[in-house]
Structure formats: C-alpha cells, structure tokens
Amino acid sequence: MYAQDVSGDPEADWCGYFALWALHQAGIAKGIKWIQGVGFISPQNLQRVDHPLPGDIVVVPQPFQHQALLVSYEPATGMVTSIDGNQPGIKPKVRFVQNGNLQFYSIQPLVEAAERSAPLWPWLLGGAAVLGAAAYAWANPGQIDRALRRVGI
C-alpha cells in the first residue's frame, strides 16, 4: 500500500515509504516520490535539527537506515516516541537518544510548501461563513440572545 503511493516499487525500504506515505496522507510532500537508494530526506534538503517537533522524521542511522515519524521528544530525558511503519501493529515505539543513535529531520519546508500551494477557497468559504454569521447576529440580536440562553450561556 505505502510503496505504490510513494514509488511504485513494493520491494524496497518500507519504513521510509511509510514515513513519506504518512506525510502524503497529511497533505504534505504530495509531489515527492521515494528515490531508491536515496530516499526523500536528502533530495528535499531536509535539515537535521536538535529539537524536533511532532511529525518530523526520526532516523536510526546504525546499524541500518531506519526511518519513523516523531510523535514526541522529551529533551530532559531523551525519550523519543515514534510511529514506525514496519513494526508489528504500527503502534508507538519508545527510544532514548544516546550518543547520536538518533537523528531528526525537520519537515517544516514541506509544510510551508504545502501551505503555499493550498487552495484559497476553504479560507474564503470560512471567512464568508463568519461574516454571514456576524451580519446575522448584528441584524437579529434577539435571536442570538435566545439561542445563547437555550444552550445555557
């Protein structure tokens, strides 16, 4: 399932496929495909960070190049919770940062690119709805008071 979405090659490193597929599902990195033998982190110039945010990519560089999605990071304890695509049941996994055993890569550039390319119409519809509700409330103050009393406000 993940491989078809991100590369078309079902035989490759599916932990990284899962991470990229999850970004696609979130509407991020939609046009990015997995490059066999390279992945997607370096072609996208994702920057390594010391203080990752949820959704960033966790890389376990040794003994192999394993990738996962960051759920949380506690700098005080070094505890990292991630979702790893090739784990039984795909459930949260806990690791601890020790001697460079984990690397983190920020997806912020991918988020910003998705925001720049997002259509404007949902915001326009939302703004129109708010303006319409405000105009209705201004023109019908008694209706709003009754509605607020009905819900106990």
Buried (B, 14 or more C-beta within 10 A) or exposed (E): EBBEBBBEBEEBBBBBBBBBBBBBEBEBBEEBBBEEEEBBBEEBEBEEBEEBBEBBBBBBEEEEBBBBBBBEBEEEEEEBBBBBBBBEEEEEBEBEBEEEEBBBBBBBEBBEBBEEEEEEEEEEEEEEEEEEEEEEEEEEEEEBEEEEEEEEE
